[in-house]
Amino acid sequence: MRHKSFLSVLAFTGLVACASSGGAWMKAGADEDQVRVDQSSCRAMAERAMGRDNNVTRDIRTSIPGGRDDVRAVVQDTRDLRAARSFEKLYAQCMRSLGYTQEKS
Protein backbone atom coordinates (compact mmCIF):
# COMPACT_ATOMS: atom_id res chain seq x y z
CA MET A 1 0.00 0.00 0.00
CA ARG A 2 2.88 2.35 0.82
CA HIS A 3 4.28 1.77 -2.69
CA LYS A 4 0.91 2.70 -4.21
CA SER A 5 0.84 5.94 -2.20
CA PHE A 6 4.32 6.85 -3.41
CA LEU A 7 3.32 6.20 -7.02
CA SER A 8 0.21 8.35 -6.60
CA VAL A 9 2.27 11.25 -5.23
CA LEU A 10 4.82 10.80 -8.02
CA ALA A 11 2.08 10.79 -10.66
CA PHE A 12 0.45 13.86 -9.11
CA THR A 13 3.76 15.73 -9.10
CA GLY A 14 4.39 14.76 -12.72
CA LEU A 15 0.96 15.90 -13.79
CA VAL A 16 1.39 19.25 -12.08
CA ALA A 17 4.82 19.69 -13.64
CA CYS A 18 3.49 18.85 -17.10
CA ALA A 19 0.47 21.07 -16.70
CA SER A 20 2.65 23.93 -15.52
CA SER A 21 4.97 23.63 -18.52
CA GLY A 22 2.36 25.04 -20.93
CA GLY A 23 4.55 28.07 -21.43
CA ALA A 24 6.39 30.76 -19.52
CA TRP A 25 4.45 33.22 -17.41
CA MET A 26 5.06 36.78 -18.63
CA LYS A 27 4.25 40.18 -17.18
CA ALA A 28 5.35 43.54 -18.52
CA GLY A 29 7.95 45.07 -16.23
CA ALA A 30 8.47 41.94 -14.12
CA ASP A 31 12.03 40.63 -13.92
CA GLU A 32 12.93 36.96 -13.36
CA ASP A 33 13.16 37.39 -9.59
CA GLN A 34 9.67 38.90 -9.39
CA VAL A 35 8.25 36.12 -11.58
CA ARG A 36 9.80 33.50 -9.27
CA VAL A 37 8.43 35.22 -6.16
CA ASP A 38 4.94 35.44 -7.68
CA GLN A 39 5.06 31.82 -8.87
CA SER A 40 6.12 30.67 -5.41
CA SER A 41 3.31 32.67 -3.83
CA CYS A 42 0.72 31.24 -6.21
CA ARG A 43 2.03 27.70 -5.71
CA ALA A 44 1.75 28.11 -1.93
CA MET A 45 -1.79 29.51 -2.23
CA ALA A 46 -2.86 26.60 -4.47
CA GLU A 47 -1.23 24.06 -2.14
CA ARG A 48 -3.05 25.53 0.86
CA ALA A 49 -6.35 25.43 -1.01
CA MET A 50 -5.70 21.86 -2.18
CA GLY A 51 -4.75 20.82 1.34
CA ARG A 52 -8.13 21.95 2.61
CA ASP A 53 -9.84 20.07 -0.24
CA ASN A 54 -7.78 16.94 0.41
CA ASN A 55 -8.60 17.03 4.13
CA VAL A 56 -12.32 17.21 3.36
CA THR A 57 -12.00 14.35 0.84
CA ARG A 58 -9.99 12.27 3.34
CA ASP A 59 -12.61 12.83 6.04
CA ILE A 60 -15.39 11.74 3.69
CA ARG A 61 -13.40 8.76 2.41
CA THR A 62 -12.57 7.47 5.91
CA SER A 63 -16.17 7.86 7.08
CA ILE A 64 -17.47 5.44 4.41
CA PRO A 65 -16.96 1.81 5.50
CA GLY A 66 -16.39 -1.13 3.17
CA GLY A 67 -15.55 -1.18 -0.52
CA ARG A 68 -13.10 -3.19 -2.54
CA ASP A 69 -9.43 -2.27 -2.78
CA ASP A 70 -9.40 -2.26 -6.58
CA VAL A 71 -12.35 0.14 -6.70
CA ARG A 72 -10.65 2.34 -4.14
CA ALA A 73 -7.49 2.40 -6.26
CA VAL A 74 -9.42 3.56 -9.33
CA VAL A 75 -11.21 6.22 -7.30
CA GLN A 76 -7.88 7.41 -5.82
CA ASP A 77 -6.25 7.63 -9.27
CA THR A 78 -9.21 9.66 -10.53
CA ARG A 79 -8.94 11.94 -7.50
CA ASP A 80 -5.22 12.44 -8.16
CA LEU A 81 -5.90 13.54 -11.73
CA ARG A 82 -8.67 15.88 -10.59
CA ALA A 83 -6.40 17.26 -7.88
CA ALA A 84 -3.65 17.98 -10.42
CA ARG A 85 -6.12 19.77 -12.67
CA SER A 86 -7.58 21.73 -9.76
CA PHE A 87 -4.12 22.72 -8.57
CA GLU A 88 -3.15 23.97 -12.02
CA LYS A 89 -6.41 25.91 -12.34
CA LEU A 90 -5.91 27.61 -8.95
CA TYR A 91 -2.27 28.37 -9.78
CA ALA A 92 -3.15 29.84 -13.19
CA GLN A 93 -5.97 31.95 -11.72
CA CYS A 94 -3.57 33.34 -9.14
CA MET A 95 -0.93 34.19 -11.76
CA ARG A 96 -3.52 35.86 -13.98
CA SER A 97 -4.84 37.85 -11.02
CA LEU A 98 -1.30 39.23 -10.63
CA GLY A 99 -1.34 40.40 -14.25
CA TYR A 100 0.56 37.55 -15.89
CA THR A 101 -0.16 35.87 -19.20
CA GLN A 102 1.12 32.49 -20.28
CA GLU A 103 2.95 31.95 -23.55
CA LYS A 104 1.62 29.17 -25.76
CA SER A 105 4.03 26.29 -26.01
Protein Blocks (a to p, Z undefined) as FASTA:
>chain_A
ZZmmmmmmmmmmmmmmmmmmnoccddehiafklmmmmmmmmmmmmmmmmmmmmmmmmmmm
mmpggjifklmmmmmmmmmmmmmmmmmmmmmmmmmmnopacddZZ
